[in-house]
Amino acid sequence: MKKKSPIHVCLFPAAGYGTRFLPATKSMPKEMLPVLTKPLIQYGVEEAMEAGMNTMAIVTGRGKRAIEDHFDISYELEHQIKGTSKEKMLADIRHIIDKCTFSYTRQKEMKGLGHAILTGKPLVSYQPFAVILADDLCVNEGEGVLSQMVKLYEKYQCSIVAIEEIDPQQTDRYGVIAGVEIEPGIYRVSTMVEKPAPADAPTNLAIIGRYILTPDIFDILRTTQPGKGGEIQITDALMAQALAGNVIACKFQGKRYDCGSIDGYVEATVELYQQSLKN
């Protein structure tokens, strides 16, 4: 029997415009871009479910109704394919709809990831929760990234961020951490910098789109001033927790594809297709 997770809610910030994929994302949410036969956000929901979460809280914006429709029953479609060989193609999404609760709120202005997470507070309530950025697609043969992070949360009872080593010349694309390695691949964070220039980066350990956050992050975000790019950065809020020793960074097992970029999206599509041929 699967052990019950201490984290029940996963928050998906999904209000961004996806401008790197224009014109495709002019009328289609970037979270709905398909990798093979599933949209990016469905991979994220499946990862959250594997980690024991059953409540999906999604922060959307204008033009994002396709996300809500995807995680709902389509009676007309199901009627049309009932009894045909195509019916089994809906098995995965039916399972998700049956097992999960979905709630939505809108981010009226794009003011950064920190603001998006704060916008999701009414959906989360005051409890620890996970965050997935759907355009970071993470795959591996063993436990999912979020499952790995839940185990760390159970041990350390503080905020957890997923990190990976990146090309030092690309630090200006990420939040970057430094800290003390307290066990192999696990760091107690002492410093976090949002998108530093390569010369200013404390390390090449970059935060990717997976977080477990303790609920006091909302109180911190309310008073966090706009930072890099004039946006409210989750990195700045996490730094306040890190100063008290309450942020752990985890070098996760698995591979992450940056599907927010065309190169990463194509790489994910090609490699997952090649893997599907072996199964």
C-alpha positions in Angstrom: 0.0 0.0 0.0 1.4 3.4 -1.0 2.4 5.5 2.0 0.3 8.6 2.5 2.1 11.8 1.6 2.3 14.7 4.1 1.8 17.0 1.1 -1.7 17.0 -0.4 -1.8 20.0 -2.7 0.3 20.8 -5.8 0.2 24.3 -7.2 0.7 24.9 -10.9 1.5 28.5 -11.9 0.1 28.5 -15.4 -0.7 32.1 -16.3 2.3 32.9 -18.4 2.0 33.9 -22.1 4.6 31.4 -23.5 6.0 34.1 -25.9 8.9 31.9 -26.9 6.4 29.6 -28.7 4.5 32.3 -30.6 2.4 32.1 -32.7 1.5 28.6 -31.5 0.7 30.0 -28.0 -1.4 32.9 -29.2 -4.5 30.8 -28.6 -3.2 27.7 -26.9 -1.7 27.7 -23.4 2.0 26.7 -23.4 1.1 24.2 -20.6 -1.0 22.4 -23.2 1.8 21.9 -25.7 2.0 18.2 -26.3 5.0 16.0 -25.9 3.9 12.9 -27.8 0.2 12.4 -26.9 0.1 14.3 -23.5 0.2 18.0 -22.7 3.1 19.2 -20.5 0.8 19.9 -17.6 -0.5 16.4 -17.6 3.0 15.1 -17.1 3.3 17.4 -14.1 -0.1 16.2 -12.6 1.0 12.6 -13.0 4.3 13.4 -11.2 2.3 15.0 -8.3 0.0 12.0 -8.1 2.9 9.6 -7.9 4.2 11.7 -4.9 0.8 11.1 -3.2 -1.0 14.4 -4.0 -4.6 14.5 -5.1 -5.5 18.2 -5.0 -4.3 20.2 -8.0 -4.4 24.0 -7.7 -3.9 25.8 -10.9 -3.2 29.6 -11.3 -4.4 30.5 -14.8 -5.0 33.7 -16.8 -6.9 34.9 -19.8 -7.0 32.3 -22.7 -6.3 29.3 -20.5 -9.7 27.6 -20.5 -8.2 24.6 -22.4 -6.5 23.5 -19.2 -9.8 23.3 -17.4 -11.4 21.5 -20.3 -8.6 19.0 -20.4 -9.1 17.9 -16.8 -12.8 17.5 -17.3 -15.1 14.9 -19.0 -15.8 15.4 -22.6 -19.2 13.7 -23.0 -19.4 14.2 -26.8 -15.9 12.8 -27.4 -16.4 9.9 -25.1 -19.7 9.1 -26.8 -18.1 9.2 -30.3 -15.3 6.8 -29.4 -17.2 4.5 -27.0 -16.6 0.9 -27.9 -13.8 1.6 -30.4 -10.1 0.9 -30.1 -9.5 4.6 -29.4 -11.4 4.5 -26.1 -8.3 3.2 -24.3 -6.4 6.4 -25.3 -8.4 8.3 -22.7 -7.7 5.8 -19.9 -4.9 7.9 -18.3 -6.8 11.2 -18.3 -9.9 9.5 -17.0 -7.9 8.1 -14.1 -6.6 11.6 -13.3 -10.1 13.1 -13.4 -11.4 10.3 -11.1 -8.7 10.5 -8.5 -7.9 14.3 -8.3 -9.7 17.5 -7.4 -8.9 20.5 -9.5 -9.4 24.1 -8.5 -8.5 27.3 -10.4 -7.9 31.0 -9.8 -6.7 33.7 -12.2 -3.6 35.8 -11.9 -4.8 39.2 -13.2 -1.3 40.6 -13.7 2.0 38.9 -14.6 4.2 40.0 -11.7 6.6 37.1 -11.4 6.6 33.5 -9.9 6.4 34.8 -6.4 3.2 36.7 -7.2 1.7 33.7 -9.0 2.3 31.5 -5.9 0.8 34.2 -3.6 -2.2 34.4 -5.9 -2.7 30.6 -5.4 -3.0 30.9 -1.6 -6.8 30.7 -1.5 -6.5 27.3 -3.2 -3.8 26.0 -1.0 -4.9 27.3 2.5 -2.3 27.4 5.2 -0.4 24.1 4.8 2.8 22.8 3.2 2.4 22.4 -0.6 4.3 21.5 -3.7 4.8 23.7 -6.8 5.4 22.4 -10.3 6.3 24.5 -13.3 4.9 22.5 -16.1 7.4 23.6 -18.7 10.2 21.8 -16.8 9.5 18.2 -17.8 11.2 15.8 -15.5 11.5 12.1 -16.3 13.4 9.1 -14.8 13.1 5.4 -14.4 12.7 5.4 -10.6 10.9 7.8 -8.2 9.7 11.1 -9.7 11.4 14.3 -8.6 8.5 15.4 -6.4 8.5 12.0 -4.6 12.2 12.4 -3.9 11.5 15.9 -2.5 8.6 14.7 -0.3 10.9 12.3 1.4 13.3 15.1 2.2 10.4 17.2 3.5 9.5 14.4 5.9 13.1 14.4 7.2 13.8 18.1 7.4 10.3 19.7 7.7 11.3 22.8 5.8 11.1 24.2 2.2 12.8 22.1 -0.4 14.0 23.2 -3.9 15.2 21.0 -6.7 18.5 21.9 -8.2 20.9 20.7 -11.0 24.3 21.7 -12.2 24.2 24.0 -15.3 26.6 25.5 -17.7 28.2 28.4 -15.6 27.5 30.7 -18.6 23.8 30.2 -18.2 23.3 31.3 -14.6 21.5 34.5 -15.8 18.5 32.3 -16.7 18.0 30.7 -13.2 17.8 31.2 -9.5 21.2 30.0 -8.2 22.0 28.6 -4.7 25.0 28.1 -2.5 25.2 26.2 0.8 26.7 23.5 2.8 26.4 19.9 1.6 24.9 18.0 4.5 24.6 14.7 2.8 25.4 13.6 -0.8 23.6 15.9 -3.2 21.7 17.6 -0.4 22.5 21.2 0.6 21.3 23.5 3.4 21.0 26.7 1.5 22.8 29.8 2.7 22.5 32.0 -0.4 20.1 32.4 -3.3 20.4 34.8 -6.2 17.9 35.4 -9.0 19.4 35.2 -12.5 23.0 36.4 -11.6 25.5 37.2 -14.3 28.0 34.4 -14.6 30.7 36.5 -12.9 28.4 37.1 -9.9 27.0 33.6 -9.5 27.9 31.9 -6.2 27.8 28.4 -7.8 26.4 26.7 -10.9 23.6 25.0 -8.9 20.4 26.2 -10.4 16.8 25.9 -9.1 14.5 24.1 -11.5 10.7 24.1 -11.5 10.0 21.9 -8.5 9.4 23.2 -4.9 8.0 22.2 -1.7 7.1 25.3 0.4 6.1 25.7 4.0 3.0 28.0 4.4 4.9 30.8 6.0 6.1 31.6 2.5 2.8 33.4 1.9 3.5 35.8 4.8 7.0 36.5 3.4 5.7 37.0 -0.2 3.2 39.6 1.0 6.1 41.9 2.1 8.6 40.9 -0.6 9.5 43.9 -2.8 9.8 43.5 -6.6 13.3 42.3 -7.5 14.9 41.2 -10.7 12.9 42.5 -13.7 10.5 44.4 -11.4 8.8 41.1 -10.5 8.1 39.4 -7.1 10.6 36.6 -7.1 10.1 33.4 -5.2 13.9 33.3 -4.8 13.9 36.5 -2.7 11.2 35.0 -0.4 13.0 31.7 -0.1 16.2 33.6 0.9 14.3 34.9 3.9 13.7 31.3 5.0 17.2 30.3 4.1 18.6 32.9 6.5 17.0 30.9 9.3 18.4 27.6 7.9 15.0 26.5 6.6 15.7 25.7 2.9 17.1 22.5 1.6 18.3 22.0 -2.0 18.2 18.6 -3.6 20.2 17.4 -6.6 17.4 15.2 -7.9 17.7 11.9 -9.7 16.4 12.0 -13.3 16.5 14.2 -16.3 14.9 17.6 -16.8 13.9 19.0 -20.1 13.5 22.8 -20.4 10.3 22.7 -22.5 9.9 26.4 -22.1 12.6 26.7 -24.8 12.2 25.3 -28.4 15.5 23.4 -28.1 14.4 21.7 -24.9 10.9 21.0 -26.2 12.2 19.3 -29.3 14.8 17.3 -27.3 12.1 16.0 -25.0 9.8 15.0 -27.9 12.6 13.2 -29.7 14.0 11.4 -26.6 10.6 10.4 -25.2 9.5 9.1 -28.7 12.7 7.0 -28.9 12.0 5.6 -25.4 8.4 4.8 -26.4 9.7 2.6 -29.2 11.6 0.5 -26.7 8.6 -0.2 -24.5 
